[in-house]
Structures are given as C-alpha cells and as structure tokens.
C-alpha cells in the first residue's frame, strides 16, 4: 500500500495535484478505492477521478494504459445540458 487516506474526508481543491511517494515500490496494478461517495443532485453516490499518473524516471508510465472499473459514467464536458 502506498497511501491510505480513509481516516478522514479528503478533498482536493481545483488546481492542486496530490502526489504520493512510492518509495521504490514495484507493482503491476494501481488500485483506487473510494470509501465515501459524493452525493449527486439525484441522490446517487459517485466518485470522480480525472487522471491517475504513475511516474518513474521522469516518465508517466500510466499514460495510455488500460483502465478497468466496476461501474463508470462517461460525461463529455463539451455536451453538458443547459
């Protein structure tokens, strides 16, 4: 485990990029688990993640890598209603 933030609510302000040092950890997969979901206006809980990067040697190793999710909702920002 690289980071465990389940002890409290966690919010990232716009423009901030949270980072976690892996201290040389090796692995093949990255897992992100949300334990408290944000309630949308319709009452459905959601978790939003725009991007996840894995850097090593100055390169983003996650760029272009496949992503798997149990559920997902794709919203094109250029086609928002209203």
NUBAZA-802250 format. One record per atom (N, C-alpha, C): x, y, z; atom name. Coordinates in pm, 1 decimal, m for minus. Example, Ala and Ser with C-alpha at 12.3 -4.5 7.8 and 13.67 -1.06 7.14 Angstrom:
2
PT        xx        yy        zz  atome
PT    1319.0    m569.0     780.0      N
PT    1230.0    m450.0     780.0     CA
PT    1320.0    m330.0     780.0      C
PT    1285.0    m225.0     708.0      N
PT    1367.0    m106.0     714.0     CA
PT    1290.0       3.0     787.0      C
REM end
This chain:
82
PT        xx        yy        zz  atome
PT      84.8    m117.5       0.0      N
PT       0.0       0.0       0.0     CA
PT      89.3     123.8       0.0      C
PT      58.6     214.2     m87.1      N
PT     133.7     339.1     m97.1     CA
PT      74.8     445.1      m4.4      C
PT     m57.9     459.3      m5.0      N
PT    m123.3     562.0      76.7     CA
PT    m259.7     512.9     121.9      C
PT    m296.6     548.3     245.0      N
PT    m428.6     516.7     298.7     CA
PT    m485.3     645.6     355.6      C
PT    m587.0     698.5     291.6      N
PT    m648.1     825.0     332.2     CA
PT    m788.1     803.7     389.2      C
PT    m817.4     684.9     440.1      N
PT    m952.9     653.3     486.5     CA
PT    m983.5     707.5     625.6      C
PT    m887.7     767.7     693.2      N
PT    m909.9     817.2     828.3     CA
PT    m997.1     940.4     836.9      C
PT   m1014.9    1011.9     726.2      N
PT   m1093.7    1135.0     727.5     CA
PT   m1140.5    1165.5     585.5      C
PT   m1239.6    1255.2     575.8      N
PT   m1281.4    1301.5     443.6     CA
PT   m1162.5    1368.3     376.3      C
PT   m1155.6    1356.1     246.8      N
PT   m1041.1    1407.6     173.6     CA
PT   m1088.9    1483.1      53.0      C
PT   m1048.0    1607.9      39.9      N
PT   m1090.8    1692.7     m70.8     CA
PT    m967.4    1756.8    m133.2      C
PT    m965.9    1762.5    m264.0      N
PT    m859.1    1829.5    m336.5     CA
PT    m917.7    1953.0    m402.3      C
PT    m859.3    2066.0    m375.3      N
PT    m906.5    2190.4    m435.1     CA
PT    m863.5    2199.4    m581.0      C
PT    m942.0    2268.9    m664.2      N
PT    m905.2    2284.1    m805.7     CA
PT    m764.5    2340.8    m819.6      C
PT    m691.0    2287.2    m913.4      N
PT    m554.6    2332.4    m937.5     CA
PT    m448.8    2258.3    m857.1      C
PT    m490.4    2181.9    m757.5      N
PT    m395.7    2104.0    m678.3     CA
PT    m379.2    1965.4    m739.3      C
PT    m259.6    1912.1    m728.0      N
PT    m231.9    1776.8    m773.7     CA
PT    m173.4    1698.4    m657.5      C
PT    m250.7    1610.1    m597.1      N
PT    m195.9    1531.1    m487.4     CA
PT     m93.7    1430.0    m538.7      C
PT      11.3    1409.9    m464.2      N
PT     113.0    1311.7    m500.8     CA
PT     146.8    1225.4    m380.7      C
PT     185.0    1103.5    m407.3      N
PT     225.4    1009.4    m303.2     CA
PT     354.5     942.9    m347.0      C
PT     452.4     941.2    m260.8      N
PT     581.7     880.7    m291.5     CA
PT     573.4     730.3    m270.2      C
PT     605.4     654.4    m373.3      N
PT     600.8     508.7    m364.7     CA
PT     724.3     447.6    m301.3      C
PT     825.7     530.1    m273.2      N
PT     949.3     482.8    m209.2     CA
PT    1006.8     359.4    m278.3      C
PT    1004.9     359.6    m410.6      N
PT    1064.1     249.3    m486.6     CA
PT     979.3     124.1    m494.8      C
PT     851.8     132.9    m454.6      N
PT     763.7      15.5    m460.6     CA
PT     750.4     m34.0    m605.0      C
PT     738.7    m162.9    m620.7      N
PT     719.6    m222.6    m752.7     CA
PT     583.9    m289.9    m758.0      C
PT     521.1    m283.4    m872.0      N
PT     390.9    m347.0    m888.4     CA
PT     344.8    m337.7   m1031.8      C
PT     238.1    m406.4   m1060.2      N
PT     184.7    m408.2   m1195.7     CA
PT      54.0    m330.3   m1206.4      C
PT     m20.5    m320.4   m1098.4      N
PT    m152.0    m256.4   m1099.9     CA
PT    m160.4    m148.1    m994.0      C
PT    m246.2     m49.0   m1020.3      N
PT    m278.2      57.2    m924.9     CA
PT    m425.7      42.2    m891.6      C
PT    m457.1      43.5    m763.5      N
PT    m597.9      33.2    m721.6     CA
PT    m634.5     158.5    m643.5      C
PT    m746.5     218.1    m680.5      N
PT    m801.6     332.6    m608.7     CA
PT    m936.9     289.6    m555.6      C
PT    m957.5     304.9    m426.5      N
PT   m1084.1     267.0    m363.9     CA
PT   m1144.7     388.8    m295.4      C
PT   m1268.1     421.0    m327.3      N
PT   m1340.2     530.3    m262.0     CA
PT   m1429.3     470.6    m154.8      C
PT   m1413.1     514.7     m31.9      N
PT   m1491.9     459.9      79.2     CA
PT   m1610.0     548.8     117.4      C
PT   m1609.3     672.5      72.9      N
PT   m1722.0     762.9      98.3     CA
PT   m1751.8     835.2     m31.9      C
PT   m1870.7     814.6     m86.5      N
PT   m1906.3     872.0    m215.0     CA
PT   m1973.6    1007.7    m199.0      C
PT   m1955.4    1090.9    m299.2      N
PT   m2016.9    1223.0    m301.9     CA
PT   m2157.9    1209.7    m356.9      C
PT   m2260.4    1265.4    m288.7      N
PT   m2397.4    1252.4    m339.1     CA
PT   m2427.2    1352.3    m450.7      C
PT   m2465.6    1300.7    m566.6      N
PT   m2508.0    1387.1    m676.3     CA
PT   m2645.0    1444.7    m643.3      C
PT   m2692.5    1537.3    m727.3      N
PT   m2823.8    1600.3    m706.4     CA
PT   m2936.4    1498.0    m707.6      C
PT   m2919.5    1386.8    m782.6      N
PT   m3023.1    1283.9    m788.8     CA
PT   m3010.3    1180.3    m677.2      C
PT   m2916.4    1202.8    m584.9      N
PT   m2901.0    1113.3    m471.0     CA
PT   m2806.8     996.1    m493.6      C
PT   m2761.7     976.2    m615.1      N
PT   m2670.6     866.0    m644.4     CA
PT   m2529.9     904.3    m599.0      C
PT   m2463.0     814.9    m528.4      N
PT   m2327.1     840.5    m483.4     CA
PT   m2227.7     823.2    m596.5      C
PT   m2126.9     908.9    m602.1      N
PT   m2029.3     897.0    m709.4     CA
PT   m1889.7     933.6    m661.8      C
PT   m1793.7     891.1    m737.6      N
PT   m1652.2     921.7    m716.9     CA
PT   m1598.1     962.2    m852.8      C
PT   m1529.4    1074.9    m860.2      N
PT   m1477.4    1123.0    m988.0     CA
PT   m1326.0    1129.0    m982.8      C
PT   m1264.2    1071.3   m1082.5      N
PT   m1119.3    1074.0   m1094.6     CA
PT   m1087.6    1112.6   m1238.6      C
PT   m1024.5    1227.3   m1255.9      N
PT    m996.9    1275.3   m1390.9     CA
PT    m874.2    1208.5   m1450.6      C
PT    m771.3    1187.0   m1370.4      N
PT    m647.6    1130.2   m1423.3     CA
PT    m568.0    1067.1   m1310.4      C
PT    m498.6     962.0   m1343.9      N
PT    m408.4     896.6   m1249.8     CA
PT    m276.3     875.3   m1321.9      C
PT    m170.4     926.1   m1264.1      N
PT     m38.7     910.6   m1325.3     CA
PT      52.0     829.3   m1235.4      C
PT     144.4     759.0   m1296.3      N
PT     246.5     684.1   m1223.4     CA
PT     380.0     723.4   m1284.8      C
PT     460.3     794.8   m1208.5      N
PT     584.7     846.0   m1263.3     CA
PT     705.0     766.1   m1215.0      C
PT     795.6     740.5   m1308.9      N
PT     922.2     674.6   m1278.7     CA
PT    1024.3     722.0   m1380.7      C
PT    1135.5     768.7   m1333.2      N
PT    1238.8     816.8   m1423.8     CA
PT    1193.8     933.0   m1509.7      C
PT    1102.4    1015.0   m1457.3      N
PT    1053.4    1130.2   m1531.6     CA
PT     948.6    1098.8   m1636.9      C
PT     903.0     974.0   m1643.4      N
PT     800.9     934.4   m1741.1     CA
PT     673.4     893.3   m1669.8      C
PT     557.7     924.0   m1732.4      N
PT     429.1     879.4   m1680.6     CA
PT     401.5     741.0   m1737.5      C
PT     422.0     639.2   m1657.6      N
PT     404.6     501.3   m1703.5     CA
PT     258.2     463.3   m1723.4      C
PT     167.0     540.1   m1665.8      N
PT      23.8     509.5   m1677.3     CA
PT     m37.7     564.8   m1805.6      C
PT      31.2     656.6   m1871.4      N
PT     m23.1     719.9   m1991.0     CA
PT     m53.8     616.4   m2098.7      C
PT    m179.1     609.1   m2139.5      N
PT    m221.9     515.4   m2242.4     CA
PT    m247.9     374.0   m2193.1      C
PT    m231.8     350.2   m2062.2      N
PT    m254.8     216.0   m2007.9     CA
PT    m405.0     187.4   m1998.9      C
PT    m445.5      60.1   m2009.1      N
PT    m587.7      26.3   m1997.4     CA
PT    m640.4      53.6   m1856.1      C
PT    m768.7      85.2   m1849.4      N
PT    m835.0     115.3   m1722.3     CA
PT    m954.2      22.8   m1706.0      C
PT    m973.5     m29.6   m1585.5      N
PT   m1089.6    m112.8   m1555.0     CA
PT   m1164.2     m51.1   m1437.7      C
PT   m1296.2     m58.8   m1441.7      N
PT   m1378.5      m6.3   m1333.6     CA
PT   m1501.2     m94.3   m1318.1      C
PT   m1548.2    m107.5   m1195.2      N
PT   m1670.8    m185.6   m1172.7     CA
PT   m1790.2    m117.4   m1235.8      C
PT   m1796.3      15.0   m1220.7      N
PT   m1900.4      94.1   m1286.2     CA
PT   m1835.7     221.0   m1335.8      C
PT   m1896.6     279.2   m1437.1      N
PT   m1843.8     406.9   m1481.5     CA
PT   m1950.9     483.7   m1556.2      C
PT   m1936.2     614.2   m1552.1      N
PT   m2027.2     706.0   m1619.5     CA
PT   m1941.0     802.9   m1696.9      C
PT   m1950.6     799.8   m1826.5      N
PT   m1872.8     891.0   m1909.7     CA
PT   m1957.9    1011.7   m1945.3      C
PT   m1908.2    1128.9   m1913.2      N
PT   m1977.4    1252.8   m1945.0     CA
PT   m1882.4    1339.4   m2026.8      C
PT   m1924.7    1374.6   m2145.5      N
PT   m1843.3    1464.6   m2226.7     CA
PT   m1868.6    1606.7   m2177.7      C
PT   m1764.8    1673.1   m2130.4      N
PT   m1779.9    1805.9   m2074.5     CA
PT   m1829.6    1907.9   m2176.1      C
PT   m1804.0    1884.5   m2304.2      N
PT   m1848.0    1977.6   m2406.5     CA
PT   m1995.0    1958.6   m2444.0      C
PT   m2061.5    1861.0   m2380.2      N
PT   m2203.5    1835.7   m2412.0     CA
PT   m2291.5    1837.6   m2288.6      C
PT   m2254.6    1917.6   m2191.0      N
PT   m2337.6    1928.6   m2071.0     CA
PT   m2470.6    1995.2   m2105.5      C
PT   m2579.7    1945.3   m2043.9      N
PT   m2709.2    2009.6   m2069.5     CA
PT   m2714.2    2149.4   m2008.8      C
PT   m2793.3    2238.0   m2070.6      N
PT   m2821.1    2367.8   m2014.3     CA
PT   m2723.9    2470.6   m2046.2      C
REM end
